[in-house]
Amino acid sequence: MEDCIFCRIANKKIPTEIIYEDEEILVFPDIKPKAPVHLLLIPKRHIVSLQEVKPGDEKLLARMILAARKVAEKKGLALAGYRLIINNGPDAGQAVPHLHLHLLGGIKLD
């Protein structure tokens, strides 16, 4: 999607600090962090939301969670803990119509 900001980031048309990258996933800081560590994990392939995930995307979702674990360990969050969030749709707070997983940590989350 040419007008999707996350697709543009994934295609390196918008610069960002890349925390982690593989052939299917990109991880970068959230521009409006809600915790000392607030990262976004996105699939490089455009998927609008969790509701748009299709059979066959299970491996991609598992890869996103495993990437979150790897990044959390790298950031020193593994022992104290961290939170993973997927907002699905505007009423749930999904501001960008591209599937993304929030990783929050570095502070006690209530």
Phi and psi in degrees as GROMACS dihedral restraints (atoms count N, CA, C in turn):
[ dihedral_restraints ]
;  ai    aj    ak    al  type     phi  dphi    fc
    3     4     5     6     1   -64.2    20    10
    4     5     6     7     1   -33.5    20    10
    6     7     8     9     1   -95.4    20    10
    7     8     9    10     1     1.9    20    10
    9    10    11    12     1   -80.1    20    10
   10    11    12    13     1   122.2    20    10
   12    13    14    15     1   -62.9    20    10
   13    14    15    16     1   -37.3    20    10
   15    16    17    18     1   -71.2    20    10
   16    17    18    19     1   -33.9    20    10
   18    19    20    21     1   -65.3    20    10
   19    20    21    22     1   -38.9    20    10
   21    22    23    24     1   -66.7    20    10
   22    23    24    25     1   -37.4    20    10
   24    25    26    27     1   -65.9    20    10
   25    26    27    28     1   -46.6    20    10
   27    28    29    30     1   -60.8    20    10
   28    29    30    31     1   -33.2    20    10
   30    31    32    33     1   -89.5    20    10
   31    32    33    34     1     8.5    20    10
   33    34    35    36     1    64.2    20    10
   34    35    36    37     1    26.6    20    10
   36    37    38    39     1   -88.4    20    10
   37    38    39    40     1   -18.1    20    10
   39    40    41    42     1  -123.1    20    10
   40    41    42    43     1   123.1    20    10
   42    43    44    45     1   -72.6    20    10
   43    44    45    46     1   146.4    20    10
   45    46    47    48     1  -156.8    20    10
   46    47    48    49     1   163.6    20    10
   48    49    50    51     1   -75.9    20    10
   49    50    51    52     1   120.7    20    10
   51    52    53    54     1   -94.0    20    10
   52    53    54    55     1   119.2    20    10
   54    55    56    57     1   -87.1    20    10
   55    56    57    58     1   -37.1    20    10
   57    58    59    60     1  -156.3    20    10
   58    59    60    61     1   144.9    20    10
   60    61    62    63     1  -152.3    20    10
   61    62    63    64     1   139.0    20    10
   63    64    65    66     1  -136.8    20    10
   64    65    66    67     1  -167.4    20    10
   66    67    68    69     1   -67.4    20    10
   67    68    69    70     1   -20.0    20    10
   69    70    71    72     1  -119.3    20    10
   70    71    72    73     1   -15.8    20    10
   72    73    74    75     1  -131.8    20    10
   73    74    75    76     1   146.1    20    10
   75    76    77    78     1  -131.0    20    10
   76    77    78    79     1   138.9    20    10
   78    79    80    81     1  -125.0    20    10
   79    80    81    82     1   132.1    20    10
   81    82    83    84     1  -151.4    20    10
   82    83    84    85     1   162.4    20    10
   84    85    86    87     1   -69.2    20    10
   85    86    87    88     1   145.4    20    10
   87    88    89    90     1   -73.6    20    10
   88    89    90    91     1   139.1    20    10
   90    91    92    93     1   -77.6    20    10
   91    92    93    94     1   -14.2    20    10
   93    94    95    96     1  -126.2    20    10
   94    95    96    97     1    72.3    20    10
   96    97    98    99     1   -65.0    20    10
   97    98    99   100     1   141.7    20    10
   99   100   101   102     1  -106.3    20    10
  100   101   102   103     1     1.7    20    10
  102   103   104   105     1  -155.2    20    10
  103   104   105   106     1   163.6    20    10
  105   106   107   108     1   -54.5    20    10
  106   107   108   109     1   -35.9    20    10
  108   109   110   111     1  -115.4    20    10
  109   110   111   112     1   116.5    20    10
  111   112   113   114     1  -141.1    20    10
  112   113   114   115     1   102.9    20    10
  114   115   116   117     1  -115.7    20    10
  115   116   117   118     1   154.7    20    10
  117   118   119   120     1  -113.7    20    10
  118   119   120   121     1   132.6    20    10
  120   121   122   123     1  -111.2    20    10
  121   122   123   124     1   122.1    20    10
  123   124   125   126     1  -125.0    20    10
  124   125   126   127     1   147.9    20    10
  126   127   128   129     1   -75.8    20    10
  127   128   129   130     1   143.2    20    10
  129   130   131   132     1   -69.2    20    10
  130   131   132   133     1   -28.4    20    10
  132   133   134   135     1   -79.3    20    10
  133   134   135   136     1   136.9    20    10
  135   136   137   138     1   -71.1    20    10
  136   137   138   139     1   118.8    20    10
  138   139   140   141     1  -130.7    20    10
  139   140   141   142     1   124.3    20    10
  141   142   143   144     1   -61.5    20    10
  142   143   144   145     1   -47.9    20    10
  144   145   146   147     1  -160.2    20    10
  145   146   147   148     1   175.9    20    10
  147   148   149   150     1   -59.3    20    10
  148   149   150   151     1   -32.6    20    10
  150   151   152   153     1   -64.7    20    10
  151   152   153   154     1   -22.3    20    10
  153   154   155   156     1   -92.6    20    10
  154   155   156   157     1    -2.9    20    10
  156   157   158   159     1   -64.1    20    10
  157   158   159   160     1   136.6    20    10
  159   160   161   162     1  -112.7    20    10
  160   161   162   163     1   160.3    20    10
  162   163   164   165     1   -54.7    20    10
  163   164   165   166     1   136.4    20    10
  165   166   167   168     1   103.9    20    10
  166   167   168   169     1   -15.2    20    10
  168   169   170   171     1   -90.2    20    10
  169   170   171   172     1     3.7    20    10
  171   172   173   174     1   -59.1    20    10
  172   173   174   175     1   -41.2    20    10
  174   175   176   177     1   -64.9    20    10
  175   176   177   178     1   -38.5    20    10
  177   178   179   180     1   -62.7    20    10
  178   179   180   181     1   -45.5    20    10
  180   181   182   183     1   -63.2    20    10
  181   182   183   184     1   -41.9    20    10
  183   184   185   186     1   -63.2    20    10
  184   185   186   187     1   -40.1    20    10
  186   187   188   189     1   -62.9    20    10
  187   188   189   190     1   -37.6    20    10
  189   190   191   192     1   -63.3    20    10
  190   191   192   193     1   -43.0    20    10
  192   193   194   195     1   -67.5    20    10
  193   194   195   196     1   -41.7    20    10
  195   196   197   198     1   -66.3    20    10
  196   197   198   199     1   -36.1    20    10
  198   199   200   201     1   -64.9    20    10
  199   200   201   202     1   -39.6    20    10
  201   202   203   204     1   -61.0    20    10
  202   203   204   205     1   -42.8    20    10
  204   205   206   207     1   -61.0    20    10
  205   206   207   208     1   -46.0    20    10
  207   208   209   210     1   -61.8    20    10
  208   209   210   211     1   -44.8    20    10
  210   211   212   213     1   -67.4    20    10
  211   212   213   214     1   -40.4    20    10
  213   214   215   216     1   -60.8    20    10
  214   215   216   217     1   -41.5    20    10
  216   217   218   219     1   -63.1    20    10
  217   218   219   220     1   -44.9    20    10
  219   220   221   222     1   -60.2    20    10
  220   221   222   223     1   -36.1    20    10
  222   223   224   225     1   -86.3    20    10
  223   224   225   226     1     0.5    20    10
  225   226   227   228     1    77.4    20    10
  226   227   228   229     1    24.8    20    10
  228   229   230   231     1   -98.6    20    10
  229   230   231   232     1   -10.3    20    10
  231   232   233   234     1   -59.7    20    10
  232   233   234   235     1   -42.9    20    10
  234   235   236   237     1   -75.5    20    10
  235   236   237   238     1   -45.1    20    10
  237   238   239   240     1   -75.0    20    10
  238   239   240   241     1   -31.3    20    10
  240   241   242   243     1   112.9    20    10
  241   242   243   244     1   162.6    20    10
  243   244   245   246     1  -156.5    20    10
  244   245   246   247     1   166.9    20    10
  246   247   248   249     1  -120.8    20    10
  247   248   249   250     1   140.2    20    10
  249   250   251   252     1  -114.8    20    10
  250   251   252   253     1   133.6    20    10
  252   253   254   255     1  -135.9    20    10
  253   254   255   256     1   135.9    20    10
  255   256   257   258     1  -122.5    20    10
  256   257   258   259     1   117.6    20    10
  258   259   260   261     1   -90.8    20    10
  259   260   261   262     1   134.8    20    10
  261   262   263   264     1  -119.9    20    10
  262   263   264   265     1   101.6    20    10
  264   265   266   267     1    93.2    20    10
  265   266   267   268     1   162.5    20    10
  267   268   269   270     1   -63.2    20    10
  268   269   270   271     1   -35.7    20    10
  270   271   272   273     1   -67.6    20    10
  271   272   273   274     1   -20.7    20    10
  273   274   275   276     1   -92.5    20    10
  274   275   276   277     1    -3.0    20    10
  276   277   278   279     1    99.7    20    10
  277   278   279   280     1    11.0    20    10
  279   280   281   282     1   -75.3    20    10
  280   281   282   283     1   107.5    20    10
  282   283   284   285     1   -88.0    20    10
  283   284   285   286     1   -26.4    20    10
  285   286   287   288     1  -116.1    20    10
  286   287   288   289     1   123.9    20    10
  288   289   290   291     1   -76.9    20    10
  289   290   291   292     1    63.5    20    10
  291   292   293   294     1  -150.9    20    10
  292   293   294   295     1   123.8    20    10
  294   295   296   297     1   -48.5    20    10
  295   296   297   298     1   130.9    20    10
  297   298   299   300     1  -152.2    20    10
  298   299   300   301     1   150.1    20    10
  300   301   302   303     1  -113.3    20    10
  301   302   303   304     1   126.1    20    10
  303   304   305   306     1   -88.9    20    10
  304   305   306   307     1   135.3    20    10
  306   307   308   309     1  -117.0    20    10
  307   308   309   310     1   117.2    20    10
  309   310   311   312     1  -120.0    20    10
  310   311   312   313     1   141.0    20    10
  312   313   314   315     1  -174.2    20    10
  313   314   315   316     1  -173.9    20    10
  315   316   317   318     1    90.7    20    10
  316   317   318   319     1     3.8    20    10
  318   319   320   321     1  -157.6    20    10
  319   320   321   322     1   153.6    20    10
  321   322   323   324     1   -69.5    20    10
  322   323   324   325     1   123.0    20    10
  324   325   326   327     1  -101.4    20    10
  325   326   327   328     1   125.6    20    10
